[in-house]
Amino acid sequence: MAMTEIRITGLGGQGVILSGYIIGKAASIFSNQHATLTQSFGPEARGSACSAQVIVSDDRILYPYITAANILVAMSNEGYKTHKETITEDGIIVYDNDMVKIEKHGPKVKTYGIPATRFAEDLGRKIILNIIMLGFFCAVAEVIGKDALRKAVEDSVPPGTEELNLKAFDKGFEYGLQLKEKTKVKS
């Protein structure tokens, strides 16, 4: 695998930074890869724009900042609008279709939407939206294996919430597999 640059964007309180942390942990600890994480957020604790930038590579990473995202994970419309131009011409956009209104991109850009907010509400905790998005990201982007990402989720969430978070991850992952299967049939 070549180096993959991932930008996760959303609002403070959605678990954007935790998502980046989990991806980096899955890559570096459970997949024997290299990873970097940088983050940015507004001065407000909740509700302001924030993003996490993760680089995953089989080789050492010499520059820790992304230059053009191969993958954009968007959990808010504001974040999507801010970063939509940073996607590579053959990139992947993974988004919460309850929160993000996707625009037309180049012919090689693949877009995958999931009703993550609705799924989180169905599971009883809106706060697990980011974990649903991680499962979905895992299935459609295929950057890090399911077992590694699942272990990183289990290892990173607060004690006592592991079962719910793993259920959320699995929900997103299964939805992603089904969506990819549907897009293969159409092609």
ABEGO torsion letter per residue (X at the ends): XBBBBBBBBEBBGAGAAAAAAAAAAAAAAAAGBBBBBBBBBBABABGBBBBBBBBBBABBBABABBABBABBBBABAAAAAAAAAABBAABBBBBBAAABBBBBBBAABBBBBBBAAAAAAAAGBAAAAAAAAAAAAAAAAGABBAAAAAAAAAAABBBGAAAAAAAAAAAAAAAAAAAAAAAAAAX
